[in-house]
Amino acid sequence: MINIFILPAPSKIFLSFFEILKSGELFQNMTVSLLRVGIGFGLASIIAIPLGFCMALNLTSRNFLFPFFNFFRPIPPIAWMPLAILWFGIGHGPAVFLTMIAALFTILFSTMMGVEEISKEHLNIARCFQASKWLTFKEVIFPASFPSLFHGLRMGFGLSWMAVVGAEMIASTSGLGHMINVAQDSLRTDIVIIGMFTIGFTAYFCDFIFKKIGAHFMIWRDYRA
């Protein structure tokens, strides 16, 4: 017989699910995690997209900034946790910071790659029509680089979810990661499993929304990824 602390019966998991759903605990923690992901991912996008375009279009910026970002890119987001706790304390700060770090580099380099892969013929055509730099960016560079940029956003959002759960397990008093951590300390394996499935379903639903947005804006690319 399998120990119930190792693998609870499905009936126990379902009962516990409805209990924490009814109490509001699950919804509250899920909302907190979603908020942190949204803020961190939003900050990463606001920073990474303009920098990505700047580094791809300006050689001086690229030569100055690329070594800096390339140096920090391999560092796992969780390795920033000690500094994040020192800087922001316990709570929202470290989770949002790690979420931002997790998404930042993927969005940044995907934006750069999208610009670098633009056909030279398209840029030459814009020059032939004497298009201004802004018009060239608006009508050629941004649309052509958008698929790669969007892919970076989608991947970055997934990485943000991974980061926020890890951060909440270490330096938070709320969120799905914290809920899982408390459940583990209390030997509530059923709650741990519920938390894991909630993370999976929530992230899957968010990715589904991303997919629909991509299909809408990139219908010409037959976006199915």
ABEGO torsion letter per residue (X at the ends): XBBAAABBBAAAAAAAAAAAAAAGAAAAAAAAAAAAAAAAAAAAAAAAAAAAAAAAABAAAAAAAAAAAAAAAABBAAAAAAAAAAAAEBEAAAAAAAAAAAAAAAAAAAAAAAAAABBAAAAAAAAAAGBBAAAAAAAAAAAAAAAAAAAAAAAAAAAAAAAAAAAAAAABABEAAAAAAAAAAAGBAAAAAAAAAAAAAAAAAAAAAAAAAAAAAAAAAGBAX
